[in-house]
Structures are given as structure tokens and as C-alpha cells.
Amino acid sequence: MTTEAQEQDAPLVAVASADAVLRHPEAGEHLLTEIERARAARFRQESGRADFVAGHVLVRLCAARLLGVPVAGLVLAQECPDCGLADHGKPYLPDHPGVEVTLSHTRGVVAAGAGRRPVGVDVELAGRGGSLRAVARRVLAPAELALVEAAPEPDRAFLRQWVRKESLIKIGRVTLDTLGQVDLSALPLEVPPGAPLRSRFEDLHLLDWADPGQGAAVAAVSTAPPRIVELVPAG
């Protein structure tokens, strides 16, 4: 495959603060569907509502860049494979069935991706590592658990594996019940700020990076090498 073909095949992923996304000139709740607006309205705290809206805007910005179309023309939907309801579950673009989309949001930070291959992305703040690590023995393989517990910063090490595994859930490779059966211990735990770290797991391309501005751990995974794009100003 040529370099140009690889770039066209590469899923696009982006991460930014929720505030920066909402300041984007094309952003706004007018982009959301009625279902999305109803979900946003159910948040008790304004910060949670803003994170939700920003995530649903950023995924549209990613898809618009990928497709070369106006963001206002994109409809985002979700469907739960278990209960069939349309107010949660895997996101998709009804008008573009050949495009895969993914999104994630945490306190003040959002991440999203779009591609013509399966793509998953997850973002978590470093400050949440302690609470997340409480489930380590359930979601880590024995070799992963040993590495995390031996790391200089176990909470941060666990967070790195957590975002990777959440990304695998997003592309349907694992479920919450089978996370402990996937062993990512061969992947490096230390991801310094700056340039993203690229690695492989089976047939998958992983992209790990630490966002120093947001203090977040981010992971993206796809069957093609993901590419980070800047869609909003830093901030």
C-alpha cells in the first residue's frame, strides 16, 4: 500500500478540552439530535453536560474532516446491542454506513475518532487512576497486574492499560466481562508527553499519548494506523 493510500485509510482521532471544542466556530447544540439534547439535559451538573455536548460535537468534527463534508450535515445516532434503545450504545452515522466513529469524555476533556476501519478511542484523567485501579484484579491479566504493581507509579500505569482496554471494547474486540483475558503486558507502560507512542497488538495498531495540557491519558486502536488531527485550538 502506498503512503498516500495509507493516509487515506488512516482513522482520524482528536483530543481537546471540552471548552475548546465548544468554542469551535461550527460547534453548538444545534448540531445534536433531539435524543442527544434530551440526554444532555439530564445531566445535573453543567460540567457534565458540557463534556457530553463537546464529545458529540468533536466526533462530528472528526467525521466531517474524514468525509470532506460540512459538520452541520452529519447525523449521529447510537444503539445499544443489548436492549436496542437509541439513547446509548455504540455511535454510528446513519447516512454514512461505511464510516466508523468513536467518542469518549471525562472531566473537561474529550476524545473522538472517525475512520473507514473500526476505530476506538478512550480518554481518562490521571487523577482518576486511584478509583479506577480498584478494579485492576478484575480487568488485568496476571502479567499485566504484576507489571502495574511493580511500576514506579502504579496508578498511572494502570490508567494506561485501562484506556487501551476501553478502546478495545469500543471496537468490539473484548467486553467488560472478558477484559482480564486480554494480555497487553508486552506493550510499554511508560508513555512520555509529546509525540504519541505507536505499537501493535495482534492485527491492531495502537496509538498512546499523554496530553500534558489536559493531564490525560489517551489511547486509540484500529486495524489501520490512527492519525492524530488538530481540529480545535489548544485550550
C-alpha positions as CSV (number, residue, x, y, z in Angstrom):
1,M,0.0,0.0,0.0
2,T,1.4,3.4,-0.9
3,T,1.9,6.2,1.7
4,E,-1.0,8.2,0.1
5,A,-3.3,5.2,0.3
6,Q,-2.3,4.6,3.9
7,E,-3.1,8.2,4.9
8,Q,-6.5,7.9,3.2
9,D,-7.1,4.7,5.1
10,A,-6.0,6.1,8.4
11,P,-8.7,6.8,11.0
12,L,-8.6,10.3,12.4
13,V,-8.5,10.8,16.1
14,A,-8.6,14.1,18.2
15,V,-8.5,15.1,21.8
16,A,-9.2,18.5,23.3
17,S,-10.6,20.3,26.3
18,A,-14.4,20.5,26.3
19,D,-14.2,24.3,26.5
20,A,-12.0,24.4,23.3
21,V,-14.4,22.2,21.4
22,L,-17.4,24.3,22.4
23,R,-15.6,27.4,21.3
24,H,-15.1,26.0,17.8
25,P,-16.9,28.2,15.2
26,E,-19.0,25.3,14.0
27,A,-19.9,23.9,17.4
28,G,-23.2,24.2,19.1
29,E,-26.1,22.2,20.4
30,H,-27.9,22.9,17.1
31,L,-25.8,20.0,15.8
32,L,-27.3,17.5,18.2
33,T,-30.4,15.4,17.6
34,E,-33.4,15.5,19.8
35,I,-32.3,12.4,21.6
36,E,-28.8,13.9,22.2
37,R,-30.3,17.1,23.5
38,A,-32.6,15.2,25.9
39,R,-29.6,13.2,27.2
40,A,-27.6,16.4,27.7
41,A,-30.5,18.0,29.6
42,R,-30.5,15.1,32.1
43,F,-27.0,16.0,33.5
44,R,-27.4,17.6,36.9
45,Q,-24.1,19.4,36.7
46,E,-23.3,21.9,33.9
47,S,-19.7,20.5,33.6
48,G,-21.1,17.0,32.8
49,R,-23.5,18.4,30.2
50,A,-20.7,20.4,28.6
51,D,-18.4,17.3,28.4
52,F,-21.2,15.3,26.8
53,V,-22.0,18.0,24.2
54,A,-18.3,18.6,23.4
55,G,-17.8,14.8,22.8
56,H,-20.7,14.6,20.5
57,V,-19.5,17.7,18.6
58,L,-15.9,16.5,18.4
59,V,-16.8,13.2,16.8
60,R,-18.8,15.1,14.2
61,L,-15.8,17.3,13.5
62,C,-13.6,14.2,13.0
63,A,-16.2,12.6,10.7
64,A,-16.6,15.9,8.7
65,R,-12.8,16.1,8.2
66,L,-12.6,12.5,7.1
67,L,-15.5,12.8,4.6
68,G,-14.8,16.4,3.5
69,V,-18.4,17.5,4.3
70,P,-19.9,20.2,6.4
71,V,-20.2,19.2,10.0
72,A,-23.8,20.5,10.2
73,G,-25.0,17.9,7.7
74,L,-23.9,14.9,9.9
75,V,-26.4,13.0,12.0
76,L,-25.0,10.9,14.9
77,A,-27.0,8.1,16.4
78,Q,-26.5,5.4,19.0
79,E,-27.9,1.9,19.5
80,C,-27.4,-0.5,22.4
81,P,-26.8,-4.0,21.2
82,D,-28.3,-5.5,24.4
83,C,-31.5,-3.5,24.9
84,G,-32.0,-1.9,21.4
85,L,-32.6,1.6,22.9
86,A,-31.3,4.6,20.9
87,D,-30.2,6.8,23.7
88,H,-26.9,4.9,24.5
89,G,-24.6,2.3,23.0
90,K,-22.2,2.3,20.0
91,P,-22.3,5.6,18.0
92,Y,-22.7,5.5,14.2
93,L,-23.6,7.7,11.3
94,P,-26.9,6.5,9.7
95,D,-26.2,8.4,6.4
96,H,-22.6,7.1,6.1
97,P,-22.7,3.3,6.9
98,G,-19.1,2.9,5.7
99,V,-17.7,5.2,8.4
100,E,-16.9,4.1,11.9
101,V,-17.0,6.7,14.8
102,T,-16.0,6.6,18.4
103,L,-16.0,9.1,21.3
104,S,-15.0,9.4,24.9
105,H,-15.2,12.1,27.5
106,T,-14.0,12.6,31.1
107,R,-14.0,15.7,33.3
108,G,-13.2,18.6,31.0
109,V,-11.5,16.5,28.3
110,V,-13.0,14.8,25.2
111,A,-11.6,12.5,22.5
112,A,-13.2,11.2,19.3
113,G,-12.3,9.4,16.1
114,A,-13.7,8.5,12.7
115,G,-12.4,6.1,10.0
116,R,-13.3,3.7,7.3
117,R,-11.9,0.9,9.5
118,P,-13.1,0.0,13.1
119,V,-11.7,2.6,15.5
120,G,-11.9,3.0,19.2
121,V,-10.7,5.8,21.5
122,D,-10.7,6.4,25.2
123,V,-9.5,9.3,27.5
124,E,-9.1,9.4,31.2
125,L,-7.6,11.9,33.6
126,A,-4.6,10.9,35.6
127,G,-6.4,12.0,38.8
128,R,-8.9,9.2,38.3
129,G,-6.3,6.5,38.5
130,G,-6.8,5.6,42.1
131,S,-10.5,4.9,41.8
132,L,-10.1,3.0,38.6
133,R,-7.3,0.9,40.0
134,A,-9.7,-0.6,42.5
135,V,-10.9,-2.9,39.6
136,A,-7.4,-3.8,38.5
137,R,-7.6,-7.5,39.5
138,R,-10.8,-7.9,37.5
139,V,-9.7,-6.3,34.3
140,L,-6.0,-7.1,34.1
141,A,-4.3,-10.3,33.1
142,P,-1.9,-11.7,35.7
143,A,1.2,-10.5,33.8
144,E,-0.3,-7.0,33.4
145,L,-1.2,-6.8,37.1
146,A,2.4,-7.7,38.1
147,L,3.8,-5.0,35.8
148,V,1.4,-2.4,37.1
149,E,2.1,-3.2,40.7
150,A,5.8,-3.0,40.1
151,A,5.7,0.3,38.3
152,P,7.1,3.5,39.9
153,E,3.6,5.0,39.6
154,P,1.1,2.1,39.7
155,D,-2.0,4.3,39.3
156,R,-0.6,5.9,36.2
157,A,0.5,2.5,34.8
158,F,-3.0,1.1,35.4
159,L,-4.6,4.0,33.7
160,R,-2.5,3.4,30.6
161,Q,-3.8,-0.2,30.4
162,W,-7.3,0.9,31.2
163,V,-7.6,3.3,28.3
164,R,-6.1,0.7,26.0
165,K,-8.7,-1.9,27.0
166,E,-11.6,0.6,26.9
167,S,-10.5,1.3,23.3
168,L,-10.6,-2.5,22.6
169,I,-14.2,-2.5,23.9
170,K,-15.1,0.3,21.6
171,I,-14.1,-1.8,18.5
172,G,-15.8,-4.9,19.8
173,R,-12.7,-7.0,20.5
174,V,-13.5,-7.5,24.1
175,T,-16.3,-6.9,26.6
176,L,-16.2,-5.7,30.2
177,D,-16.5,-9.4,31.3
178,T,-13.5,-10.5,29.2
179,L,-11.0,-7.7,29.8
180,G,-8.9,-9.9,32.0
181,Q,-8.5,-12.4,29.2
182,V,-6.6,-10.0,27.0
183,D,-2.9,-9.6,27.9
184,L,-1.3,-6.3,26.9
185,S,1.8,-6.8,29.1
186,A,4.1,-6.7,26.1
187,L,3.2,-3.1,25.4
188,P,5.2,-0.4,27.2
189,L,3.6,1.2,30.2
190,E,5.6,4.5,30.1
191,V,4.2,7.0,27.5
192,P,6.1,10.3,27.9
193,P,4.4,13.6,26.9
194,G,4.9,14.7,23.4
195,A,4.9,12.5,20.3
196,P,2.5,9.6,20.5
197,L,3.7,6.1,21.0
198,R,2.8,3.6,18.3
199,S,2.7,-0.1,18.9
200,R,1.0,-3.3,17.7
201,F,-1.2,-5.9,19.3
202,E,-2.1,-8.8,17.1
203,D,-3.6,-7.3,14.0
204,L,-4.3,-3.9,15.7
205,H,-2.5,-0.6,15.6
206,L,-2.4,1.2,18.9
207,L,-1.7,4.9,19.5
208,D,-0.9,6.0,23.0
209,W,-0.3,9.5,24.1
210,A,-0.2,11.7,27.2
211,D,-1.8,15.1,26.8
212,P,0.3,17.4,29.1
213,G,-2.1,20.3,28.7
214,Q,-5.0,18.3,29.9
215,G,-3.2,15.8,32.2
216,A,-5.0,13.0,30.4
217,A,-4.1,9.5,29.2
218,V,-5.4,8.8,25.7
219,A,-5.5,5.6,23.6
220,A,-6.8,4.8,20.1
221,V,-6.9,1.5,18.4
222,S,-7.8,0.4,14.8
223,T,-6.9,-2.1,12.2
224,A,-5.2,0.8,10.3
225,P,-2.6,3.2,11.9
226,P,-4.7,6.0,13.5
227,R,-3.6,9.6,12.8
228,I,-4.0,12.5,15.3
229,V,-5.5,15.7,13.9
230,E,-5.8,19.1,15.4
231,L,-9.4,20.2,15.0
232,V,-9.7,22.9,17.6
233,P,-7.3,25.4,19.1
234,A,-5.4,24.4,22.2
235,G,-7.0,25.4,25.4
